[in-house]
Amino acid sequence: MAADDPLFRPATADFRWHGVEVLAYKQDGAAPFRDITRQVLFHDPELKCELRYFEMAAGGYSTLERHQHMHGVTIYRGQGSCLLGTQVLAVKTGDLVTIPPWTWHQFKADLDQPMGFLCMVNVDRDRPVLPSDAEMAELRRNPAIAKFLES
Amino acid sequence: MAADDPLFRPATADFRWHGVEVLAYKQDGAAPFRDITRQVLFHDPELKCELRYFEMAAGGYSTLERHQHMHGVTIYRGQGSCLLGTQVLAVKTGDLVTIPPWTWHQFKADLDQPMGFLCMVNVDRDRPVLPSDAEMAELRRNPAIAKFLES
């Protein structure tokens, strides 16, 4: 039950864990994002997926991107909104969001509170792709998405 | 955002989800367990792991078992205790428990409240093995484990 037991990592206050490092969201600074951190909760050679916890401060957001690999997302803290393909969803703690292959997605915390989510993903996966200018223009043609992108 | 959207499954009250069925813990009635349900949150041909939510009523417990495959467990609701190899851990919401290959494990809710946990596991995996009488006797030789087993 010690904090240095790699098999048991107790939660601490404020959505952190003993023995789990708070990391930069991405190594690649070219992708746009704001006020978001990454913690890797489970990663092991015996497991074919990873479970990560991403947390955005109030007003923070993840990168708008897509890729071949899927995400299984569980909102774990707070509330906010999510672009999922051509939908904009209001999401809250506990909600489940499935992100299929090649589906544009982005998470945004509400302006008044942080939002965090668990994300299950295959360990072997492709790199995300950012929208081109033409793809962004196409997304903005949907009024709900335009509003989401400007929020 | 409808309840029948398979990509967005909102949480409802009391740790249930729209579009997620509450299942029997196991199909095999030969393994001992008490007052525990199973909900499969993510299972998809594109994902190499599943994420399941298991919930025990107050005083309920999972099967004492072991297997080759690993579990990545996140306590999601309540508190209780957990046998992990030769340790008995007190666990609470948010805590992370890693169950390595061939490690005896069992979860028990406290007597006064339910406990639920998320469990990430490879889709392709072996079947659990129950302890033999000799293995149970060996486990009971550890006083902490004996106390846990009798609780």
Interface residues (C-beta under 8 A of the other chain):
Chain A: M1 P6 L7 F8 R9 P10 A11 F15 W17 V20 L41 F42 D44 E46 L47 K48 C49 L51 H69 M70 G72 T74 I75 L84 G85 Q87 L89 A90 V91 K92 T93 G94 D95 L96 V97 T98 I99 P100 P101 L118 M120 N122 V123
Chain B: M1 P6 L7 F8 R9 P10 A11 F15 W17 V20 L41 F42 D44 E46 L47 K48 C49 L51 H69 M70 G72 T74 I75 L84 G85 Q87 L89 A90 V91 K92 T93 G94 D95 L96 V97 T98 I99 P100 P101 L118 M120 N122 V123
